[in-house]
Amino acid sequence: MSIIKEFKEFAVKGNAIDMAVGIVIGGAFGKIVTSLVNDVIMPPFGYIMGGIDFSDKKLTLREAVEGGLPGVTLNWGLFANAVVNFVIVAFAIFMLVKAINKLKRKEAVAPSVPAPTPPDVILLTEIRDLLKRQ
């Protein structure tokens, strides 16, 4: 099988297309969550904490030196924003998976009507019962 044919079969499978759509939607969702954290959640949190803006909080390990050496900093405020982003995304995905699992459970629990017994099975059962009586 040629590699082009094999790639074509892979690319047109439903799973590959579903995955691509999920990645695009996930990227857009990530931008929404980032905006939610940076623009909606962190400003009031910073206000409660005394007007602190976490995005520019850092610990300076070494000051920049004139002549070319840049400063070295630990940007813990950006890390805090990233942690909040992660928690929100993880919670949203958890709720989505929980809802999907609930729908699947409802489908599985739905009462199923037993299939009618085929006539040939009924006939064979009657023959068996007659033979047992003899």
LUMNU-284870 format. One record per residue (C-alpha): residue number from 1; x, y, z. Coordinates in Angstrom, 1 decimal. Layout:
BEGIN
rec k->NUM, px->X, py->Y, pz->Z
...
***
This chain:
BEGIN
rec k->1, px->0.0, py->0.0, pz->0.0
rec k->2, px->1.4, py->3.4, pz->-0.9
rec k->3, px->2.0, py->6.0, pz->1.7
rec k->4, px->-0.3, py->8.4, pz->-0.1
rec k->5, px->-3.2, py->5.9, pz->-0.1
rec k->6, px->-2.6, py->5.0, pz->3.5
rec k->7, px->-2.6, py->8.7, pz->4.5
rec k->8, px->-5.8, py->9.3, pz->2.5
rec k->9, px->-7.5, py->6.5, pz->4.4
rec k->10, px->-6.3, py->7.9, pz->7.7
rec k->11, px->-7.3, py->11.5, pz->6.9
rec k->12, px->-10.8, py->10.7, pz->5.8
rec k->13, px->-11.7, py->8.5, pz->8.7
rec k->14, px->-14.3, py->10.0, pz->11.0
rec k->15, px->-12.0, py->9.8, pz->14.1
rec k->16, px->-9.2, py->11.9, pz->12.5
rec k->17, px->-11.7, py->14.6, pz->11.4
rec k->18, px->-13.4, py->14.6, pz->14.9
rec k->19, px->-10.0, py->15.0, pz->16.5
rec k->20, px->-9.1, py->17.9, pz->14.2
rec k->21, px->-12.4, py->19.7, pz->15.1
rec k->22, px->-11.7, py->19.0, pz->18.8
rec k->23, px->-8.3, py->20.5, pz->18.6
rec k->24, px->-9.5, py->23.7, pz->16.8
rec k->25, px->-12.4, py->24.1, pz->19.3
rec k->26, px->-10.0, py->23.4, pz->22.2
rec k->27, px->-7.7, py->26.1, pz->21.0
rec k->28, px->-10.5, py->28.6, pz->20.8
rec k->29, px->-11.8, py->27.5, pz->24.2
rec k->30, px->-8.3, py->28.0, pz->25.7
rec k->31, px->-8.3, py->31.6, pz->24.5
rec k->32, px->-11.7, py->32.1, pz->26.1
rec k->33, px->-10.5, py->30.6, pz->29.4
rec k->34, px->-7.3, py->32.7, pz->29.3
rec k->35, px->-9.3, py->35.9, pz->28.9
rec k->36, px->-11.7, py->34.8, pz->31.6
rec k->37, px->-8.8, py->34.3, pz->34.0
rec k->38, px->-6.8, py->37.4, pz->33.1
rec k->39, px->-9.7, py->39.8, pz->32.5
rec k->40, px->-12.5, py->38.6, pz->34.8
rec k->41, px->-11.2, py->36.5, pz->37.7
rec k->42, px->-7.7, py->37.9, pz->38.5
rec k->43, px->-8.6, py->41.6, pz->38.7
rec k->44, px->-11.2, py->41.2, pz->41.5
rec k->45, px->-8.9, py->38.7, pz->43.2
rec k->46, px->-6.1, py->41.2, pz->43.0
rec k->47, px->-8.4, py->44.0, pz->44.3
rec k->48, px->-9.3, py->41.8, pz->47.3
rec k->49, px->-5.6, py->41.2, pz->47.9
rec k->50, px->-5.0, py->44.9, pz->48.1
rec k->51, px->-4.7, py->46.0, pz->44.4
rec k->52, px->-2.2, py->43.3, pz->43.4
rec k->53, px->-1.9, py->42.6, pz->39.7
rec k->54, px->-0.5, py->39.0, pz->39.5
rec k->55, px->0.5, py->39.1, pz->35.9
rec k->56, px->3.6, py->41.3, pz->36.6
rec k->57, px->4.6, py->39.7, pz->39.9
rec k->58, px->8.1, py->38.3, pz->39.8
rec k->59, px->11.1, py->37.5, pz->42.0
rec k->60, px->14.3, py->39.1, pz->40.8
rec k->61, px->17.2, py->36.8, pz->41.1
rec k->62, px->19.7, py->39.0, pz->39.4
rec k->63, px->19.3, py->42.6, pz->38.2
rec k->64, px->20.1, py->43.5, pz->34.6
rec k->65, px->23.7, py->44.7, pz->34.2
rec k->66, px->24.6, py->47.5, pz->31.8
rec k->67, px->26.8, py->46.0, pz->29.1
rec k->68, px->24.6, py->43.1, pz->28.1
rec k->69, px->23.7, py->40.7, pz->30.9
rec k->70, px->19.9, py->40.6, pz->31.2
rec k->71, px->18.2, py->40.2, pz->34.5
rec k->72, px->17.0, py->36.9, pz->35.8
rec k->73, px->13.5, py->36.7, pz->37.3
rec k->74, px->11.0, py->34.1, pz->38.5
rec k->75, px->7.7, py->35.2, pz->37.0
rec k->76, px->5.5, py->33.6, pz->39.7
rec k->77, px->2.5, py->35.8, pz->38.8
rec k->78, px->2.3, py->34.4, pz->35.3
rec k->79, px->2.6, py->31.0, pz->36.8
rec k->80, px->-0.3, py->31.7, pz->39.2
rec k->81, px->-2.4, py->32.8, pz->36.2
rec k->82, px->-1.5, py->29.6, pz->34.3
rec k->83, px->-2.5, py->27.5, pz->37.4
rec k->84, px->-5.9, py->29.2, pz->37.5
rec k->85, px->-6.3, py->28.7, pz->33.8
rec k->86, px->-5.6, py->25.0, pz->34.2
rec k->87, px->-8.0, py->24.6, pz->37.1
rec k->88, px->-10.8, py->26.2, pz->35.1
rec k->89, px->-10.2, py->24.2, pz->32.0
rec k->90, px->-9.9, py->20.9, pz->34.0
rec k->91, px->-13.2, py->21.7, pz->35.8
rec k->92, px->-14.9, py->22.5, pz->32.5
rec k->93, px->-13.7, py->19.2, pz->30.9
rec k->94, px->-14.7, py->17.3, pz->34.1
rec k->95, px->-18.2, py->18.7, pz->33.9
rec k->96, px->-18.4, py->17.9, pz->30.1
rec k->97, px->-17.3, py->14.3, pz->30.6
rec k->98, px->-19.7, py->13.9, pz->33.6
rec k->99, px->-22.6, py->15.1, pz->31.4
rec k->100, px->-21.6, py->12.8, pz->28.6
rec k->101, px->-21.3, py->9.8, pz->31.0
rec k->102, px->-24.7, py->10.7, pz->32.5
rec k->103, px->-26.3, py->10.6, pz->29.0
rec k->104, px->-24.6, py->7.3, pz->28.3
rec k->105, px->-25.9, py->5.8, pz->31.5
rec k->106, px->-29.4, py->6.9, pz->30.6
rec k->107, px->-29.1, py->5.1, pz->27.2
rec k->108, px->-27.8, py->2.0, pz->28.9
rec k->109, px->-30.5, py->1.9, pz->31.6
rec k->110, px->-33.3, py->2.5, pz->29.1
rec k->111, px->-35.6, py->-0.5, pz->29.3
rec k->112, px->-35.3, py->-2.7, pz->26.2
rec k->113, px->-38.2, py->-4.6, pz->24.8
rec k->114, px->-37.3, py->-8.3, pz->24.5
rec k->115, px->-37.3, py->-9.5, pz->21.0
rec k->116, px->-40.2, py->-11.8, pz->20.1
rec k->117, px->-39.3, py->-15.5, pz->20.0
rec k->118, px->-39.0, py->-16.7, pz->16.4
rec k->119, px->-41.5, py->-19.3, pz->15.3
rec k->120, px->-38.9, py->-21.9, pz->14.6
rec k->121, px->-37.6, py->-21.7, pz->18.2
rec k->122, px->-41.2, py->-22.0, pz->19.5
rec k->123, px->-41.7, py->-25.1, pz->17.4
rec k->124, px->-38.4, py->-26.6, pz->18.5
rec k->125, px->-39.3, py->-25.9, pz->22.2
rec k->126, px->-42.7, py->-27.6, pz->21.7
rec k->127, px->-41.0, py->-30.7, pz->20.1
rec k->128, px->-38.5, py->-30.9, pz->23.0
rec k->129, px->-41.3, py->-30.7, pz->25.6
rec k->130, px->-43.2, py->-33.5, pz->23.8
rec k->131, px->-40.1, py->-35.7, pz->23.7
rec k->132, px->-39.5, py->-35.2, pz->27.4
rec k->133, px->-43.1, py->-36.3, pz->28.2
rec k->134, px->-42.7, py->-39.6, pz->26.3
***
